């Protein structure tokens, strides 16, 4: 057992190898489960490495390991073990992976719809996560920029849409973040750019305030293909 943390690409590929037919939201869910799995294995390997250096009976080592990996609660926050409470390195290592996985899930939707990187779209250019081109690059007449976020909307999502994106794609899992004012802001920004806010169907169904520029993120690939072939999204 090693303490190597897999890359976002490796995690996404593993999920797809298990089931190539996963839709974009199921894919994202499976990668999250894999992150939790690898995180637990990381902690377990760390404990095993630590205990291997101690001259203790095996029975005592097992007891110590069980105690070290036992979940703990501090106030209203629960940690998978005490090491998670005192160490931020693992969290800092996995945080960028989560963001990269969201981008890779979006990229897979583009590839599945037969768009080609370097021809129909580019990743992380022109201050945005994805740029879709019509008809293609470098001869494009129009561009559509897409900002990708993970599971939380927060202010930076709408700020990214304001400055760096025409559409917003994400796996937002809390419909309560889409307050009346947030929905109005997103609707206004997307109306100006001709874009949409793509969110999980379950979140979309449970939103209290329904926007006019919101679509299921399962339609993202289809809409980007439409832009790449017609220059607009209808």
N, C-alpha and C positions, 0 to 999 in steps of 0.2 A: 504494500500500500504506500502510495506517495502523497506528498503534499502539493502536487502540481495542480494548479487551477486551470481548467480548460478554457480556451478562448470562446467568445460568443459564437464564432463561426462553427467551431467544433460542436458546441451544444446544439445549435440549430441543425447541423448535419446529422447528429445522433438522433434527434427527434424525428427527422424526415426518414432516416434509415429504418426506424421502427414502423413508421406509417407514412409513406409518401403522399397519401391522399388527404392529409390533415388540412382543413381550411385554416385561414390565417389566424383566427382566434383560438382554435384548438392547438395550433402550432405554438402560439405564444404561451398558452397554458402549460403545455408539455415542457417547454423550455424552462418555465418557472419551477416546475417540479424537479427538473434535472438540476437546476441551480441549488435547490434545497438539498438534494441528494449529495451533490458534490461538496456542498458546504459541510454537511454532517461527516462525510468521509475525510474532509480536510481536518476537522477537529479531532476525529478519531485517530488519524495518522499522527497528528501532533502529540496526542496523549501517549500513543504507543511509543513514539520516539523518545519522549521524556521518560517514561517508565522503564524503557530498555536500558537506560543508563543507571538505574538504581538497583542495588543489590538487595532485593526483597523477594520473599516467597511469591510464587505465581498466584496463589489464592489472594494474597494481600494486594498484589498488582491489579487483579480483576476487581476487587472491591474499590480500590482507589479510582480505577478507570470509570466504573459505574457512577461513582460519586461525582467525578469531574465532569461527566457528560450529562448529568441530571439537569433538567430544565430548572431555572430559577426565576423568581418574580421579584422585581424591585418597584414598589409603588404600584402603578397601574400598567407597567410594562413588563412583558414576559420575554426572557432570553432562553435560547436553546440550551445554554449551559453558562457557567459562571465566567468562562473565558470570553464569551461574546459580550458580556457586560463590561469587562475591563479592557478589552482589546478592540481597536477600531481598524486594524490593518486588514482583517478579512473583509469587513464591510466595505472598506475603501477599494478593495480588490474586485469585489463583485458588483459594486455600483455602476462602473462604466460598462461592465458586461451586459447588465440589464438594458442600458440604453442602446448598446450596439445590437442586441438581439431584436429590439423593436425595429431598428433600421433594416436589419437583415430580413425580418419578416415582411416588411414593406417591399424590399428589393425582390424577394421571391415572388410576390404577387405580380410584379412587373415582368419578371422572367417567365412566369407561368402563362402570361398573356402574350408571350412572344415578342416583347420589347427587348432590345439589345443594348447593353451598356456600351457607351462610346458612340452609339449611333442614334438611338431613340431617347436615351437618358444618361445622365451623369450623376454620380454620388459625391456629395460634399464639394460642390463647386459653387461659386458665386454666392457665398455666405448663406447657403441653405443646404438641407440634407439631400434633397433630390431635385434635379431639374429635368423636366420632360421637354423634348424639342419637337417642333413641327416645321417642316417635314422631317428633317434630321439635322444633325450637327456635322460640319460647321455651317451648312447652308440654311439653317433654320430661319424662319420668318417670325416665329412666336416661341415663347418659353412659358412654361408653367412650373412654378417653384412649390415644393412640398416640404413643410416642416413636420418632422416626426417626433412625437413624444411617447412616453411609455404609459404609465397607469395613472398619473396624477396631472390634472390640468394646470393648476396653480397659475400665477400671474405670468410666468415666463412663457407659457404656451400661447396666450393671447398676444404677448409682446412679440414673440417670434413670428406670429401670423401678421402682425402689424408691419414689421420691418423686413422680414426675410422670407415670407411665404405667401403663396396665393391660395393654397389649401393646407389643411391641418389633418394629419393622420395619427391615430393613437389607439391605445388599448385602455382608455379611461374606464375605470371600474366603479366609480362613484358618481351616480347620477345627480347626487345632491350638490356636486361642484358646479353643475350647470344651472346656476341661478338665473333669474330673469334678466339681470343686468349682463351676465356673462353671455347668455344666449343672444341678447340684442347686439352686443359688441361683435361676436363672431359672425352673426348674420350680416351686420353692416360691412365688416371687412371682406367677407367672402363675396358679397354682392358686388363690391367694387372690383374685385380681382377676377370674378367669374369662377371662383373655386368653391370648395365645400369642406365641411368638417366631417371627417370619416371616423366613426366611433363604433364600438362593438354593438351588435343588434340588441343585446339584452339591455345595455345602458341606454340606448336610444329609446327602446320601448318603455323604460321606467322613468324617463325624464318628465318632470312635472311641466316644465315650460318647453313647448315644442318649437323648434326653429325651422325656418324655411330653407336654410343652407346646410342641413345636416343629413348625412346619408350613412348607411351601414358600411363599416370598413371592408366588408366582403365585396363591395362594389368598386373599391378603389382601383384594382387592376383594370377592370372594364372601362372605367372613366378615363384613366390615363392612356389606355390604348385609343380611346376615342379622340383624345386631344392630339396624340401622336399622329393620327391618320387624318383628322379633319381640322385641327387647329382650335377646337373649342370643346366644351363639355356641356351637353344638354341634358 
